[in-house]
Amino acid sequence: MKKILITGASGTIGRRLIQRLVLRKDEVFVFTQNAQQARSKLSGVKEIIKWEYRKPDEWRKNLDGIDAVVHLTGANLAGKRWNNEYKKIAYESRVISTRNLVNAILSVEQKPKVFICANAVGIYGDRFDEILDEKSILGNDFLANLCKDWEKESEKLEKVNVRRVSIRTSPVLIKGEGILQQLYLPFKLFVGGPLAGGRQWFPWIHIDDIVGIYIHVIDNESIHGPVNAASPGIVRMKEFAKVFGNVVNRPSIFPIPKFVMRIVAGEVSDYAVMSQRTSVEKIINAGYKFKFENLKEALRNLLK
């Protein structure tokens, strides 16, 4: 039995992760900005703690004696059309929250054994056909710089022997959410197709596997540093759209140009169609076995 503290627990990944941890009898503690909402969404947790990431004095003591911290907090990057104000919210909700959480961990007597922080494959930027592993050069656009700063905030934990892991996550396939929600209506109306030409590599991961990777990282002390989290069955966007259409019994013949996406969604759409040919050798070599390596099987599981 482990004592595990989770931030951002009300999101889909957080909720699924808690379900798995509770099922195996771990004690789960939750830091949340909305305790009432968390109580309605989460069951089986040991304690729900009011958390304002800018006020560490109010919650620092709750970190003492925790075995693992899983930090999932961050404003939804696709939640609103981007402007300077929302970019600031997206940045501070990740970077400042991580900084304050790490500093709080440094101040407690009995520190966690591991600190696991969410991140994104967006850290690599747009890389065409280059194979990207955890040692690859990082990008230099807004999202890549956000991800780099986010990751850097936890480096100081290594000086006090807290294992640090950063999960560089690809788009997660979740029924009724994210990319599957965005594609579903156009395809049902027979106007679906690949995004922005379709030649770009599109890393993806099934919700069950991203949760599985978090649990595998909690349990395996040999895993350190950045970890790419994507399915080994990476495909180009054109293939992704074709398989999606096949699963929902619709053709994939109407490509959506990049300029149309820009008009509809703004700057965030540029990042949705970047090419990131992500390697996952590190997590496979660390013993993780994927449930869904095949895109068609993953989509059938979620959409049928």
N, C-alpha and C positions, 0 to 999 in steps of 0.2 A: 504494500500500500504506500502510495506517495501523496504528499501534500502539494497540490498544483494550483497556482494562481493564474487566472486568465483575465486579460483586458480585451475589450472588444468582443465580449462573449455573446452579445445579442445578435451578431451577424450569423449568416448561414454556416460558415466554417466553425465559428465559436460554438454554436449550438450543437452541431454534429460532433465536434470534438468532446464536448462535455458529456454527451450521451454515451460515447464510447468509454470515456474515463470512469464515469459513474458505474457503468455496467461491469467494469473490472474492479470495482471497489476502491478506487482512488478517492481521496478527499479533495473536492474542488472548491476553491475560493474564487470569487468574482469581484473585480474592480469595475464599477459601472457609474456612468453619469446619471443614469435614470434607474434607480433601484426598484421603483414600482413596476416599470416596464420589464425589467429583468426578472422579477418574481413571476410575472405572468407568462414569460417565455421559457424560463429555465426551471427544470425540476431536478431534484436529487443533489443539489449543490450544498456544501457544508455551510457557507456563509456568503451573503451578498453585501459588499462594502461600498458605500458612497465614495466616488472617486472624481475629483476635479484635478486634472493632471498638472495644473499650475499651482496647486496648493499641497505640496508633499508632506508638510507637517501634519496634515489631517489623516494621512493613511500610511506613513512610513513604517510605523510599528507593526502593521499587518504583514510586512514582508519577512519579519524575523522568524526563522524556523521553517520557511517554505522550501520544498525540495526543488521545484521547477517553476519558472515564470514563463508564460507564453503571452507575448505582447502582440495583439492583433489590431489595436486601435488605429484608426485613420479615417478621415472624411472620405466618403465615396468619390473616387476620381471621376466617375461618370454620372454623379448625382445631379450636377448642374452644369450649365454652359459656363465655360471657363472665362473668367476675367481676372484682373490683378487681385481683387479681393478674395475670390474663391481659391486662386492659386496659393495665396498666403494661408488660408484656412487649411488647405490640403497639406502644405508644407509643415506648418506649426503643429498640426494634430499628430504628425508622425515624428518629426525631428525633436520638437520641444518636449513632447510627452515621453519619448525615449530617453532624452537627456535627464529629465527629472526622475524617471523611474530608475535609471542606472545610478544616479547620484544617491537616491534613497537606498538602493541595495548596498552601495559602498559604505553607508553609514550604520547599517544594522550589524549586530554581533554575529548572528548565525546566518550566513549568506546562503542563497540557493546554490545548488550544485550546477544548475544550467539555466541560462537565459536564452530563450528562443524568440526571435523577432521576425515578424512578417517582412517581406520585401517583394520586389517584382522583377521579372525578366526585362522590364523597361530600363533597367540599369545599364543594359548593353547598347541602347539606341538602335538605329536602323542599320542592319549589317548584311543585307542581301543573302548571299549563299555561304557566308563564313560560318563554320561550326563553332559554337560558343560554349566553352566550359567555364568553370569557376575562376580560372586563371586568365581568361581573355581580357583584353583592354576594355575599359568601360566607356560608355557614351558621354556626350557632352551637351545634350539638350536639356530642357527644363526637367522632364521626368527623370532622366538619367542622373542629373545633379541632385534632385530630391532624394532619389534612392541611395546615392553615394553618401550623402550627408546623414541619412537615416541609419545606414549601416555603420558608419564611422562612430556614431554616438555610443555604441556599446563596446568599442575596442578596449576601453580602460578596465573593463571587467576582467580581462585576461591577467592583469597585474595582481589581482587578488584571487587567482585560481578559480574563477567562475567560468565554466565552459560556456562559450558564446557561439550561437548558430544563427545564421540569417537565411531564411527560406525565400529564395528568389522564385516567386510563383508566377506561372503562366496563367492565361485566362482559364478560369475554372468552369467546367461544364456543370450547370445546376438547372434542374427542371424549373422553368418559369422565371429564370433570372439571367442576367448578363447577356452573353452572345446568343444563347438559345432563345431567349425572349425576343431579342432584336430581330432575329432571322425568321421567327416562326410566322408572323403575320404576312410578310411579303411572299413567303413560299406558299402559304395557304391560299393566297390570292393569285397564285400562278405568276407572280412577278419577281420571284427570288432568283438570286445568282451570287457569284463571288463578289467580294468587296475590292474596290480599287485595283482592278485588273486581274487579281488572283494569282500572280506569280510569287508573291511573298510567302515565306515560310510562316506557318501559324502554329506556334506551340499551344498545346491544350492539356488539361488534366481533369479527370473525373473527380467529382466531389469526394467520393470514397477514398481515392488515392491521396488527395492532399491531406485529408484527415489522417490517413494511415501513415503518411510521411511524418507528420507532427508527432504522432505517438512513437514511431520508430526512432526519431531523434531524441525524444525524452528518455527512452530506455537504453540507448546505445552511447556509451561514454566515449567511444572512439570517434564520433562525428563532431567535427569542429568547423567553425568558419562558415563561409557561404555555401549554400546547397541549392542547385537548380531543381525546381519542382515542376516537371512537365512529363507528359507521357512519352515513352520511347517511340510511340507510333506517330511522330510528328509528320505533318503533311503540308503541302502548299494550300493557300486559301482556296484555289480553284477546286482542289480535291475535297477539301472540307465542305464546300458548298454542294458539290456533287453528291457526296455521301449523305449530307443532311437532307437534300432533296429526295434521295432514294428512300430514306427512312420514313419520311412523311408523305411519300408517294406523290411528289411534285417534281417538275423539271427544274433544272438549274441553268437557265438560258438568258437571264437578264442581269448582266453585270452592273453593279452600282459604282459609277465613277467616283474618284476621290473628291472632285470638286462638288459633287452633289452631297456627299457626306459632310463636307466642310460647311455647306450652306445649312444643312439640317442640324448638325451637332456642334459646329465650331471647331476650335483648336484641338479638343480632346480626340476628335476623329483621326487626326494625323497619327496619334500613338496607337490607335486601334488597328492600324494596317501596316505597322512597321514589320520588317522581316527579321525574325530572330530564330535561327536554326539551333535550337538549344540542345546541348548534350546533357544526359542524365547518368553518365557512367559513375559519377561519384556516389550517388545514393544507391545505385544498383550494387556497386562494389562494397558498399557498407551493409549489404544484406537485405535491402528492401525489395519485396516482390510485388510488382504491380498487379492489381486486379483487372485493370482495363488498359491494355496496350493497343488494342484494335479500335479505331475510331467508330466503325459501324456498330460494334458490340456496345461501345460506350453510349452512343446515341440511342440505340434500341432500348437499352436499360433505362434511359432517362425519359424517352419520348413515347414509348409504347405503353 
